[in-house]
């Protein structure tokens, strides 16, 4: 029968020239041990129960995709954009605001707007449903949000059950909706009492319009008890903001899709080491290689870095998360478009 062989390839060892033979041997063996242990990413994969049902493709959609997806991926860019622009207002908005928080809001709010899309015309409604269901990307983005929401609800309850204050930091405005939905769920579905609790929420984004939209959403969903501090700035310069507080939850989901490995490792190391409270949780994510990458490129969505299991682990290693007292869990979005990574910082006893 067939046998599986796994080959581990580590980084070149170039920093041992000044060591004696025993130190060299210990260094090499330590590198090998870490490589094998940390490379076993499957052990970090876990499942999560969402608060709302995940969106997947039924067998009818899967059959339709077998024929439609190759056509969509191979259409000339100009023709594909024209079709999207003409068929629905949603796709027109996404084309104009690709990669932005405004474009993500179109995807997030599809189910809330279902009853209204046919008011803008029968064909608009029909094609809106078509694009939101045939493509994996819209469903996957909403699934990602559901995972983030579930993780936030779990962590918010745990922290506020132990103390009277909670501090959350969100880098980038696109996934702040996860914060909004988590608190809305706790209020409306679980009747959680925030009367004697103090909640601080700091959000950094370089677009002031995004921060204004987040503030409006807090008012819209009656989350006025949250003390919201918007900061206009580039997340890549996080060290320069001189944040004095330590945060119980740090959320960076979606933003790292557009950052290089070195930038992510640096930011993760900084926020985990300097900004995250002991027993706090750092939640981030990354898009995976998938069969709609060509489609996204053709519609003008900003270039993204698609990362697989091993690349996620390499980033965590470079960020020094494994060397810290951390528990790492990786969640797979059901359509296998996104990873969500949770790094919990435990106090050393």
NORVENUR-V235201 format. One record per residue. N is the residue number from 0. RES is the residue in one letter. SS is DSSP state (helix for helix, strand for strand, loop for the rest). Layout:
N:RES:SS / N:RES:SS
This chain:
0:X:loop / 1:X:loop / 2:X:loop / 3:X:loop / 4:X:loop / 5:X:loop / 6:X:loop / 7:X:loop / 8:X:loop / 9:X:loop / 10:X:loop / 11:X:loop / 12:X:loop / 13:X:loop / 14:X:loop / 15:X:loop / 16:X:loop / 17:X:loop / 18:X:loop / 19:X:loop / 20:X:helix / 21:X:helix / 22:X:helix / 23:X:helix / 24:X:helix / 25:X:helix / 26:X:helix / 27:X:helix / 28:X:helix / 29:X:helix / 30:X:helix / 31:X:helix / 32:X:helix / 33:X:helix / 34:X:helix / 35:X:helix / 36:X:helix / 37:X:helix / 38:X:helix / 39:X:loop / 40:X:helix / 41:X:helix / 42:X:helix / 43:X:helix / 44:X:strand / 45:X:strand / 46:X:loop / 47:X:loop / 48:X:loop / 49:X:loop / 50:X:loop / 51:X:loop / 52:X:loop / 53:X:loop / 54:X:loop / 55:X:loop / 56:X:loop / 57:X:loop / 58:X:helix / 59:X:helix / 60:X:helix / 61:X:helix / 62:X:helix / 63:X:helix / 64:X:helix / 65:X:helix / 66:X:helix / 67:X:helix / 68:X:helix / 69:X:helix / 70:X:helix / 71:X:helix / 72:X:helix / 73:X:helix / 74:X:loop / 75:X:loop / 76:X:helix / 77:X:helix / 78:X:helix / 79:X:helix / 80:X:helix / 81:X:helix / 82:X:helix / 83:X:helix / 84:X:helix / 85:X:helix / 86:X:helix / 87:X:loop / 88:X:helix / 89:X:helix / 90:X:helix / 91:X:helix / 92:X:helix / 93:X:helix / 94:X:helix / 95:X:helix / 96:X:loop / 97:X:loop / 98:X:loop / 99:X:loop / 100:X:helix / 101:X:helix / 102:X:helix / 103:X:helix / 104:X:helix / 105:X:helix / 106:X:helix / 107:X:helix / 108:X:loop / 109:X:loop / 110:X:helix / 111:X:helix / 112:X:helix / 113:X:loop / 114:X:loop / 115:X:loop / 116:X:helix / 117:X:helix / 118:X:helix / 119:X:helix / 120:X:loop / 121:X:helix / 122:X:helix / 123:X:helix / 124:X:helix / 125:X:helix / 126:X:helix / 127:X:helix / 128:X:helix / 129:X:helix / 130:X:helix / 131:X:helix / 132:X:helix / 133:X:helix / 134:X:loop / 135:X:helix / 136:X:helix / 137:X:helix / 138:X:helix / 139:X:helix / 140:X:helix / 141:X:helix / 142:X:helix / 143:X:helix / 144:X:helix / 145:X:helix / 146:X:helix / 147:X:helix / 148:X:helix / 149:X:helix / 150:X:helix / 151:X:helix / 152:X:helix / 153:X:helix / 154:X:helix / 155:X:helix / 156:X:helix / 157:X:helix / 158:X:helix / 159:X:helix / 160:X:helix / 161:X:helix / 162:X:loop / 163:X:loop / 164:X:strand / 165:X:strand / 166:X:strand / 167:X:strand / 168:X:strand / 169:X:strand / 170:X:strand / 171:X:loop / 172:X:loop / 173:X:loop / 174:X:loop / 175:X:helix / 176:X:helix / 177:X:helix / 178:X:helix / 179:X:helix / 180:X:helix / 181:X:helix / 182:X:helix / 183:X:helix / 184:X:helix / 185:X:helix / 186:X:helix / 187:X:helix / 188:X:loop / 189:X:loop / 190:X:loop / 191:X:loop / 192:X:loop / 193:X:loop / 194:X:loop / 195:X:loop / 196:X:loop / 197:X:strand / 198:X:strand / 199:X:strand / 200:X:strand / 201:X:strand / 202:X:strand / 203:X:strand / 204:X:strand / 205:X:loop / 206:X:loop / 207:X:helix / 208:X:helix / 209:X:helix / 210:X:helix / 211:X:helix / 212:X:helix / 213:X:helix / 214:X:helix / 215:X:helix / 216:X:helix / 217:X:helix / 218:X:helix / 219:X:helix / 220:X:loop / 221:X:loop / 222:X:loop / 223:X:loop / 224:X:loop / 225:X:strand / 226:X:strand / 227:X:strand / 228:X:strand / 229:X:strand / 230:X:strand / 231:X:strand / 232:X:loop / 233:X:loop / 234:X:helix / 235:X:helix / 236:X:helix / 237:X:helix / 238:X:helix / 239:X:helix / 240:X:helix / 241:X:loop / 242:X:loop / 243:X:loop / 244:X:loop / 245:X:loop / 246:X:strand / 247:X:strand / 248:X:strand / 249:X:strand / 250:X:strand / 251:X:strand / 252:X:loop / 253:X:loop / 254:X:helix / 255:X:helix / 256:X:helix / 257:X:helix / 258:X:loop / 259:X:loop / 260:X:helix / 261:X:helix / 262:X:helix / 263:X:helix / 264:X:helix / 265:X:helix / 266:X:helix / 267:X:helix / 268:X:helix / 269:X:helix / 270:X:helix / 271:X:helix / 272:X:helix / 273:X:helix / 274:X:helix / 275:X:strand / 276:X:strand / 277:X:strand / 278:X:strand / 279:X:strand / 280:X:strand / 281:X:strand / 282:X:strand / 283:X:strand / 284:X:strand / 285:X:strand / 286:X:strand / 287:X:loop / 288:X:loop / 289:X:loop / 290:X:loop / 291:X:loop / 292:X:helix / 293:X:helix / 294:X:helix / 295:X:helix / 296:X:helix / 297:X:helix / 298:X:loop / 299:X:loop / 300:X:loop / 301:X:loop / 302:X:loop / 303:X:loop / 304:X:loop / 305:X:loop / 306:X:loop / 307:X:loop / 308:X:helix / 309:X:helix / 310:X:helix / 311:X:helix / 312:X:helix / 313:X:helix / 314:X:helix / 315:X:helix / 316:X:helix / 317:X:helix / 318:X:loop / 319:X:loop / 320:X:loop / 321:X:loop / 322:X:loop / 323:X:loop / 324:X:loop / 325:X:strand / 326:X:strand / 327:X:strand / 328:X:strand / 329:X:strand / 330:X:strand / 331:X:strand / 332:X:loop / 333:X:loop / 334:X:loop / 335:X:loop / 336:X:loop / 337:X:strand / 338:X:strand / 339:X:strand / 340:X:strand / 341:X:strand / 342:X:strand / 343:X:strand / 344:X:strand / 345:X:loop / 346:X:loop / 347:X:loop / 348:X:loop
